[in-house]
Amino acid sequence: MTETGLPDNRVPVIRIPATPADANMGGSIFGGWIMSQVDIAGSIPAEIRAQGAIVTRAVDSFEFKKPVFVGDLISCYADIVAEGRTSITVKVTVYAQRRNGEKIEAVEVTEASLVYVAIDKNGRPRALP
Ligand SMILES: CC(C)(COP(=O)(O)OP(=O)(O)OC[C@H]1O[C@@H](n2cnc3c(N)ncnc32)[C@H](O)[C@@H]1OP(=O)(O)O)[C@@H](O)C(=O)NCCC(=O)NCCS
């Protein structure tokens, strides 16, 4: 881990601040907003691997391990963990960075596994190149 608490030698595919507009009535961040960021993050390596259009076929698992708060900076890491004929499974891990006094701490907040399918121009499954 670095001094920021983010994983060493890894580049997040998305970094975005959580704003008041993303909060729920309880004051933490709406789970649907996090799911949206995770889906976008996972689609990035999948689209690159598929060399073309993909769709989200399934969310195999989704864990909200810790809450996210307004002002947190979200970093999403996405790795391809499996491939089939037309499908790509991506693991997405999300960290939230927040200020704690003079320090910035990072917390692993979410972990998910999503399946994307490469599609052709008719929206049908397409074999991965
Ligand atoms: C994606 C879609 C074209 C696939 O069509 P389909 O008839 O389900 O195709 P298949 O049954 O051949 O499955 C395609 C691949 O998905 C995998 N798959 C199907 N259901 C799955 C599930 N529940 N979980 C994980 N993988 C699944 C299959 O194993 C197959 O992978 P493989 O070719 O690597 O072996 C179709 O389901 C679809 O259009 N879904 C809607 C997508 C969408 O709108 N997403 C939200 C917005 S992006």
The ligand as a Tripos MOL2 file, in Angstrom:
@<TRIPOS>MOLECULE
LIG
   48    50     1     0     0
SMALL
NO_CHARGES

@<TRIPOS>ATOM
      1 C1        -26.1360  -10.2770  -23.7560 C.3       1 LIG1
      2 C2        -27.1340  -11.0230  -24.6220 C.3       1 LIG1
      3 C3        -27.0130  -10.5400  -26.0640 C.3       1 LIG1
      4 C4        -26.7070  -12.4980  -24.5300 C.3       1 LIG1
      5 O1        -27.6630  -13.2710  -25.1810 O.3       1 LIG1
      6 P1        -27.9240  -14.7590  -24.6410 P.3       1 LIG1
      7 O2        -28.9820  -15.3240  -25.4960 O.co2     1 LIG1
      8 O3        -28.0840  -14.7260  -23.1650 O.co2     1 LIG1
      9 O4        -26.5470  -15.4650  -25.0220 O.3       1 LIG1
     10 P2        -25.9610  -16.7820  -24.4340 P.3       1 LIG1
     11 O5        -26.9470  -17.5810  -23.6590 O.co2     1 LIG1
     12 O6        -25.2460  -17.4180  -25.5900 O.co2     1 LIG1
     13 O7        -24.8640  -16.2670  -23.3990 O.3       1 LIG1
     14 C5        -23.8030  -15.4590  -23.8300 C.3       1 LIG1
     15 C6        -22.6850  -15.5940  -22.8180 C.3       1 LIG1
     16 O8        -23.1260  -15.1150  -21.5530 O.3       1 LIG1
     17 C7        -22.9360  -16.1150  -20.5490 C.3       1 LIG1
     18 N1        -24.0490  -16.0280  -19.6120 N.ar      1 LIG1
     19 C8        -25.3500  -16.1650  -19.8830 C.ar      1 LIG1
     20 N2        -26.0480  -15.9940  -18.7510 N.ar      1 LIG1
     21 C9        -25.1930  -15.7450  -17.7660 C.ar      1 LIG1
     22 C10       -25.3160  -15.4920  -16.3730 C.ar      1 LIG1
     23 N3        -26.5170  -15.4580  -15.7830 N.pl3     1 LIG1
     24 N4        -24.2250  -15.2840  -15.6750 N.ar      1 LIG1
     25 C11       -23.0100  -15.3020  -16.2610 C.ar      1 LIG1
     26 N5        -22.7910  -15.5370  -17.5800 N.ar      1 LIG1
     27 C12       -23.8940  -15.7640  -18.3170 C.ar      1 LIG1
     28 C13       -22.9680  -17.4270  -21.3070 C.3       1 LIG1
     29 O9        -22.2850  -18.4330  -20.5730 O.3       1 LIG1
     30 C14       -22.2410  -17.0330  -22.5680 C.3       1 LIG1
     31 O10       -20.8500  -16.9660  -22.3370 O.3       1 LIG1
     32 P3        -19.7630  -17.7640  -23.2400 P.3       1 LIG1
     33 O11       -20.1190  -17.5240  -24.6780 O.co2     1 LIG1
     34 O12       -18.4690  -17.0920  -22.8860 O.co2     1 LIG1
     35 O13       -19.8320  -19.1740  -22.8420 O.co2     1 LIG1
     36 C15       -28.6110  -10.8450  -24.1270 C.3       1 LIG1
     37 O14       -28.7700  -11.6020  -22.9380 O.3       1 LIG1
     38 C16       -28.9490   -9.4020  -23.8750 C.2       1 LIG1
     39 O15       -29.0850   -8.6060  -24.8120 O.2       1 LIG1
     40 N6        -29.1140   -9.0250  -22.5830 N.am      1 LIG1
     41 C17       -29.3990   -7.6530  -22.2230 C.3       1 LIG1
     42 C18       -28.0860   -6.8820  -21.9970 C.3       1 LIG1
     43 C19       -28.3540   -5.5090  -21.4240 C.2       1 LIG1
     44 O16       -29.2700   -4.8260  -21.8620 O.2       1 LIG1
     45 N7        -27.5410   -5.1130  -20.4390 N.am      1 LIG1
     46 C20       -27.7610   -3.8880  -19.7140 C.3       1 LIG1
     47 C21       -27.2360   -2.6830  -20.3940 C.3       1 LIG1
     48 S1        -25.5680   -2.8330  -20.9830 S.3       1 LIG1
@<TRIPOS>BOND
     1     1     2 1
     2     2     3 1
     3     2     4 1
     4     2    36 1
     5     4     5 1
     6     5     6 1
     7     6     7 2
     8     6     8 1
     9     6     9 1
    10     9    10 1
    11    10    11 2
    12    10    12 1
    13    10    13 1
    14    13    14 1
    15    14    15 1
    16    15    16 1
    17    15    30 1
    18    16    17 1
    19    17    18 1
    20    17    28 1
    21    18    19 ar
    22    18    27 ar
    23    19    20 ar
    24    20    21 ar
    25    21    22 ar
    26    21    27 ar
    27    22    23 1
    28    22    24 ar
    29    24    25 ar
    30    25    26 ar
    31    26    27 ar
    32    28    29 1
    33    28    30 1
    34    30    31 1
    35    31    32 1
    36    32    33 2
    37    32    34 1
    38    32    35 1
    39    36    37 1
    40    36    38 1
    41    38    39 2
    42    38    40 1
    43    40    41 1
    44    41    42 1
    45    42    43 1
    46    43    44 2
    47    43    45 1
    48    45    46 1
    49    46    47 1
    50    47    48 1
@<TRIPOS>SUBSTRUCTURE
     1 LIG1         1 GROUP 0 **** ****
